[in-house]
């Protein structure tokens, strides 16, 4: 008993199943999670190790190299990127693509063990390495807290309240802070005053470091009690530090006491220099960033957070305000709603087309099958944990035409059988049973066309993998519904009608004449198609090539790069004019400025910039998406004219895996490559780009060299005076940066007490006369007496390595063209650069990402192709139909190439998926047509007549299926993300359908050696 027959005999079960499927589908839909984009795993970890006082080269050789050597033993590692700067090693560990989120925790544990084992081999003075593996944490809700008339400490107190309250909400994973300034107590002393009084700075440091320690004073037993001894004398306020008496022996050996306030000024401030600064709309701010738990409905979480903020705002003082910088729930809600509108439009278009072409009753039958298929898909999406997002909803729209195809075939078959006088129930059963295996094979083939996406291990493949899953679910449910519910509905709704007239309409008659002409001139037809294919492929280079398109977010970012080595205060000052210009623009809602490093990751595809005092980033929210392009253009023109001393770079947010720099040419040398050679190669590459009108913002990741001050220590003079290198380093550190000598407790905070030279004398002019105190001595010696000179040296502030090789990357932004076009125009010149032995040039950025993503599809293509070929052979038990269908597929590129060139749409990774899906659609149509040819031959017709009659009989369902698919994806065309895919399907399938109905019969007649005979009156 087949499915259709079972449903016919159990109509109550069929009806109840339909109601249950409808209710469960609706329930599942309203409980699906909502996201703007699908989640994908960031397979990177950062190993951070401090080595204060070391140069970038020393950090590279003594820290980075040893840790990398240990990490490379892990077979899970795909690549290592390291950045060694003065005092800090940062190693980015990229894990191979096959390790997804379920396996990464074990990989990170192994990485920690490897890094932990190497710690004892690191030099003395190196800090403990930290492994940071939470790169995938997305802070989708980001608020800027500002306080009119409040300082950082006062704002911080209220921000902590917000952080604690919001952190307790359901669905919140973590609440981070960005831009808060750490308070500190500063004692600004005068070295000259200390020296004149005969005091040693060491005595000041020693006393302060011991005064506020938590110490165990023991216990006293009294009768049956045991009492703790608690000493007084710790600091209760900053003023207590000034009252502290220093007792030391002066140079005349007299015992002296003096207050700290007599030799220095005590003040409360913030740690200097600041590691990060934040402003919102030009005002100092602290960012509150909220990360949702995995699987949380972000829209619902947004409502909970908003309600909590409204509640807390009632308790906050006037002047404290929390302003949204990025509010993912709004973005997701708008994105999902827009997609649902597109989806409803697509469904409506499909139903209207079916009703107009086949009548309202047939429209209802097929429309019901489509609705039940969609609801059934929602059920399985809920079971598999697939949220509503760009890819899952897009997959439903793409599959719409294919969903109705099965129901059309069954309904059409029922009508034909009824017209032949077969009883209704038997006609319904036979209409479903007859093509069931052919439809199943065609469905599997259509699904397997998307399988390479699912099998891809790259980030782009993981991002798009929901496309395969949802298409597979929907087409499988469609096949099941068409064999169960559709036959039953046909029996009750489609009543027997009179035999249709054998006369053909003008369109059908015209198609017959075209088909017969093609069959009569088979060689001409095939040669013409081959010529068209050659032209299409030859002109495909005119199509714009991209990786992933820009997002429709109403925000963009500006990267600000001051010359390397610029202090953070100067970077902050340099960005202010840009802020002021933007804040005068009525089209702009908010301007958020992050100085010292990139913003928290609030959008998964964007990697935050690593800490750098010369870097700043502005995130600009515009009121309307339509204003975005004009705001960007106006800002670019203004910055070109008004920001001459820094490199500024405007970036739009992209959809899918993003790249910080899309154009990257990397020169890689041996492990001990000469930095000068690498810089020379990079300079040659930069010159090529600077000479090109298609490139701007040309730079390297090594940035500019910076100046180091190098006191040349004289060992002989040092031994005579008792001054060591450590004494000099300690003195210069305390004199300029300050030296932490203790802590001051206030509530739950421990404020560092920092001793430094006063601001008047803290300048470079006093360096030669700086008084250096030998360890445990009360005298001091001018720095100039123990050094030969104080030199200024140009050094590399950063050393980059790639897979343990020193490497320098030339970066640029294309002007008015795609990255592919820019690369093609400079490729020949780059290849002419003479590379020393052991050096090589490799292309990264968008080029590498595109190549890797396309290569990652190959492992999935092999099994998919094998299964498709097997099904084609199994369906017909012949090899020739399989060969005919495979030969047909490449010709679809004629329509694709034409459509993309005429529309101006770009061909990227998503468009490539569209082309792959076309192959499945083409194969499905071809299977239906060849199956019909075999049916016609089985009725005793000649092969020639069977070919023509089969094409005539299948023209309507094939064209209807194509029309529903083509018209169904039209709502996707305005979306930049889906534009390339939708154009590829619209143009490719439109031409491909004609191709199937014309070229396939021609190929069939040739492979089966059909001798064409025509009446003498035939034209």
C-alpha angles and dihedrals in degrees: 000000000000126000096261093049091049091053092047091055094042103043094156090055089049093050093045091047090052092051091045092049091050095050094043091048093052092046091049092049094054091048098048117114117250126223134159093227132010117265118252130183122260099216095195134105129187123222109200123190127173122215104171117204095023123116121240090259092049090049090050096049101037102034114014097044094050095048092045090050090057095044095050089066088073110096089206092068117105100180144344125222116183133187116194116190134166105302097351138081120197118184119184110205114201115198124213117270097248091067104087129177095286092059102034098084090063090048092051091050090053090048091053091052092050092049091044093052092055095052095092090056093057117102122264110273095037116124124233111278117246123209112210112191104160096095090128093064107116119198095207094173114055125176131184114215114206129179122202104217094002127115125221094267092053093045091047091057091058094040089057089056090052091046093052096044096046092044089063094058121110112261096023113125100181142343116214133188127221128187099018112146118227111231120229140177113238126200108195107196134178115239089199092054091048091049092049090053091047095242128141122230087219090066090054091050094047095049095048094046092056100038101076101033120129103243133181109237094181131231139286124214117221117179105302095345133088110210126199118229111225118185122217124212101085117131115277095177138002088262089065088064091058091051092054113119120227115210116194143140113257126215091269088055092247119144107244137186124195136162120248089233089061092062102032148019118250117211138159117233141129133288110282131246095030115232092210138007129196133195129179116201088344095307126109109261145170118225121226109200121191124199118198123222116257112274094018119141098244094201092057091044089053090056091051093048092047091051091049091048091052089051094048093045088066088063098043121094122252110275098037108105134172112212122188115242096174123004108185095186090065092046092047094045092050093044095049092044091051090049092048089052089051089047094050090047090051092049090048092050091050094049093047091050092049093047094049093046100040108020131262096279092054088044091056093048094050092037090055091051090050093049093048090047092054093047091047089051090054089055093055092043088058091047092050094043096244111156129211105265143130096291100041094048091042089053091054091052092047091049096048095095092046091047093061094043094081093048091047092054093049094045092046090049091051092052092049092050093047089052088055089057099254115153113263100245093045090045090053093048094046092045089059099035098047100060096026097108093040090051091047091051091047090048093051090048092050089050094046090055085072095043096095088065091055092046094050114110096197123102091252090054092049090048091053100036093101086067091068095042095050093044090049092050095045096047092046091050088046091055091049094047092047090055096045116025100024097060091049091049091047090055093054101036108032106068123194113272135191118281109274120242116267090225116110125226123238094264094049091044090050091051091050091053092048091049093048091048090052092049091048091050100037097152092049091049095051094043090049091052092048090051091049090049092050090050091048093051092041093055095040088097087074090067115097112249120215138157102220126347129241121278125246092233114138092233141071136185136233121208114209118197117185117190110293112271095033111145117244094247091057091047089051091050092049093054095051096082089055090051092049092049092051095046090059090060113096090204091067124084103186140000116204118190123199115187126188096025141004124291122269112281102269094155116048099220094056119083113213114238114253121247114292126151091215093056131088134169132202122200111199123196115201124201097233133024089227089063095054099086094046093046091051093048093047092048093048092053092047094049092048088059102034108032104059100148100058138047111246124190129187116211129186119209114256133209118245126007106354134205127217090214118023094192114055130159111183125201109203124194135179119290091269095039116161108254089214091058092048091049091049092052090048091050090055090051092047091051091055090052095043089054091052118088088209096066135067139164090043114183144133130244090238088065122197123327117256135211122255123193109228119192104201103225116217108212095200093053090043093054092048093052096036092241117141131192088255090056091054093047093048092049097048090045092053094041097053111016099023131240123252107231103168147328138269117212119220117169106304094342130091110206115201117237107222124192117202142149117280118264095251095060097030097100138110094253091073095051096100092050095043110136111237118199117207115228114279092001130117097212130078136212127206112251091236091064094062099039132067094213144332109241134189113224131187109231138173107259092201137025116201123199132188117201089343093308121113107247138174123202126210110212133191144160120234118239115223094332138078122267089249091057093048092049093049092052095052099032095094093050092048090051089055092062108111109235119205117234111286094025126105141177121232129178119231133163118063093346094060094041091052094047093046092047093049092046089050089062092060097076088056094044093062099058091036092053092044092052093045092051092047092051091048091053093043094050093056101020086228137098098214097070089052092052092047093052094046091050089052097057102071091058090069086078088074090070094038094052093046093048096049093046095048095044095041091228117153125244111229140143093294092049088051088057088053091054090049091051089051089063090058092048091048093049091049092054091045092052091053092050096047090046089054091049089055091049091051091048089049089059089062100262122142116259092249093051091042091055093050096041092046092052091047093048095046097043095091100048092041093049091043092053090048092046093051091050094045095045091041094061094047091092087059095056097084091054108092091214095056098030097097093044094046093048090047091052095042095050097031097048094041091056092033093058092054087044091054094050095045111026097039093058088048093051091044092054091050097047092047091044093234112184107220117221122186132186114257090245092055114118 
